[in-house]
């Protein structure tokens, strides 16, 4: 079991992407630094940057300021992130109410933060690839220690 959220968890999902490269190749190349900011229920935010290159994950690292370290950042509460991951694990992919597109559409319960509109557009341009990355969580044994 890998604890969510952690660098190890995002790396485990990235390893699944590497095993399923054909699916990602069909979506096209994906070069972006994606920030993840998770409000950890009063324990302060946790930040990560996932560096995507070509058809996979090049690196994952923790950061105190994912907005400054990425092209754009997906921000949300620990509860919202955990619910999305649980839903993916339960169904093998998200139902319509748990896709990143749906969860960020009205900036509730998640939102996209970027320095400018062109950087925000990167999220929408590569949305399917980002979703495909998170869909691989269905195969990652995950421990939710916070709930």
C-alpha positions as CSV (number, residue, x, y, z in Angstrom):
1,X,0.0,0.0,0.0
2,X,1.2,3.5,-0.9
3,X,0.0,6.5,1.2
4,X,-2.0,9.2,-0.5
5,X,-0.9,11.9,-1.0
6,X,2.9,11.4,-1.2
7,X,5.7,11.5,-3.8
8,X,5.7,7.7,-3.6
9,X,2.0,7.5,-4.6
10,X,2.4,9.8,-7.6
11,X,5.5,7.8,-8.6
12,X,3.6,4.6,-8.4
13,X,0.9,6.1,-10.7
14,X,3.7,7.2,-13.0
15,X,5.1,3.7,-13.1
16,X,1.6,2.4,-14.2
17,X,1.7,5.0,-17.0
18,X,5.1,3.6,-18.1
19,X,3.6,0.1,-18.2
20,X,0.7,1.3,-20.4
21,X,2.7,3.6,-22.8
22,X,0.5,2.6,-25.8
23,X,-2.6,4.2,-24.2
24,X,-0.7,7.4,-23.6
25,X,0.9,7.4,-27.1
26,X,-2.6,7.4,-28.6
27,X,-3.3,10.7,-26.7
28,X,-0.2,12.3,-28.0
29,X,2.9,13.8,-26.4
30,X,2.5,15.7,-23.2
31,X,5.2,18.1,-22.0
32,X,4.2,20.0,-19.0
33,X,4.9,20.6,-15.3
34,X,1.7,19.9,-13.4
35,X,1.4,21.2,-9.9
36,X,-0.8,19.5,-7.3
37,X,-1.8,21.4,-4.2
38,X,-3.7,19.6,-1.5
39,X,-5.1,21.4,1.5
40,X,-4.5,18.7,4.2
41,X,-7.5,19.4,6.4
42,X,-5.8,22.0,8.7
43,X,-2.4,20.4,8.6
44,X,-1.2,22.8,6.0
45,X,-1.0,22.3,2.2
46,X,0.9,19.5,0.5
47,X,2.4,20.4,-2.8
48,X,3.8,18.3,-5.6
49,X,5.0,18.8,-9.2
50,X,4.7,16.1,-11.8
51,X,6.9,16.6,-14.8
52,X,5.5,15.0,-17.9
53,X,7.7,14.5,-20.9
54,X,6.7,12.9,-24.2
55,X,4.4,9.9,-23.2
56,X,5.1,9.5,-19.5
57,X,6.3,10.9,-16.2
58,X,9.9,12.2,-16.0
59,X,9.9,13.1,-12.3
60,X,7.8,13.8,-9.2
61,X,8.8,16.0,-6.4
62,X,7.4,17.6,-3.3
63,X,7.4,21.4,-3.2
64,X,6.2,24.1,-0.9
65,X,4.9,26.3,-3.8
66,X,3.6,24.2,-6.7
67,X,2.2,27.3,-8.4
68,X,5.7,28.8,-8.9
69,X,7.2,25.5,-9.9
70,X,4.7,24.4,-12.5
71,X,2.8,25.5,-15.7
72,X,-0.4,25.3,-13.7
73,X,-1.6,23.8,-10.4
74,X,-4.7,21.8,-9.6
75,X,-5.8,22.9,-6.1
76,X,-8.3,21.2,-3.9
77,X,-9.0,19.9,-0.4
78,X,-7.7,16.6,0.8
79,X,-11.3,15.3,1.0
80,X,-12.0,16.3,-2.7
81,X,-8.7,14.6,-3.9
82,X,-9.3,11.5,-1.8
83,X,-12.9,11.2,-3.1
84,X,-11.7,11.4,-6.7
85,X,-9.0,8.7,-6.1
86,X,-11.4,6.4,-4.3
87,X,-14.0,6.8,-7.1
88,X,-11.4,5.9,-9.7
89,X,-10.2,2.9,-7.7
90,X,-13.8,1.7,-7.2
91,X,-14.9,2.0,-10.9
92,X,-11.5,1.7,-12.8
93,X,-12.1,5.2,-14.0
94,X,-14.0,8.2,-12.7
95,X,-17.7,8.5,-13.0
96,X,-18.9,11.7,-14.6
97,X,-19.0,13.6,-11.3
98,X,-15.3,12.8,-10.5
99,X,-13.4,13.7,-13.6
100,X,-10.9,16.5,-13.3
101,X,-12.8,18.5,-15.9
102,X,-16.0,18.3,-13.8
103,X,-14.2,18.9,-10.5
104,X,-12.5,22.0,-11.8
105,X,-15.2,23.4,-14.0
106,X,-16.7,25.9,-11.5
107,X,-13.5,26.0,-9.4
108,X,-15.4,23.9,-6.8
109,X,-14.2,21.7,-5.2
110,X,-11.0,22.0,-7.2
111,X,-9.5,24.9,-9.2
112,X,-6.8,25.6,-11.8
113,X,-4.3,28.2,-10.8
114,X,-1.7,29.6,-13.2
115,X,0.3,32.7,-13.8
116,X,-1.6,33.6,-16.9
117,X,-4.4,32.4,-19.2
118,X,-1.9,30.7,-21.6
119,X,-0.6,28.6,-18.8
120,X,-4.2,27.8,-17.7
121,X,-4.8,26.7,-21.3
122,X,-2.2,23.9,-20.9
123,X,-4.5,22.2,-18.5
124,X,-7.4,22.1,-21.0
125,X,-5.1,21.2,-23.9
126,X,-3.7,18.1,-22.0
127,X,-6.8,17.3,-19.9
128,X,-7.3,13.8,-21.4
129,X,-3.6,12.9,-20.6
130,X,-3.9,14.3,-17.1
131,X,-7.1,12.3,-16.5
132,X,-5.5,9.2,-18.0
133,X,-2.6,9.6,-15.5
134,X,-5.0,9.7,-12.6
135,X,-7.0,6.8,-14.0
136,X,-4.0,4.6,-13.5
137,X,-4.6,5.1,-9.7
138,X,-7.2,2.3,-10.2
139,X,-4.3,-0.2,-10.1
140,X,-2.2,1.4,-7.3
141,X,-2.9,0.0,-3.8
142,X,-3.6,3.1,-1.9
143,X,-3.8,3.8,1.8
144,X,-5.8,6.8,3.0
145,X,-4.4,7.5,6.4
146,X,-6.2,10.8,7.0
147,X,-9.8,9.6,7.1
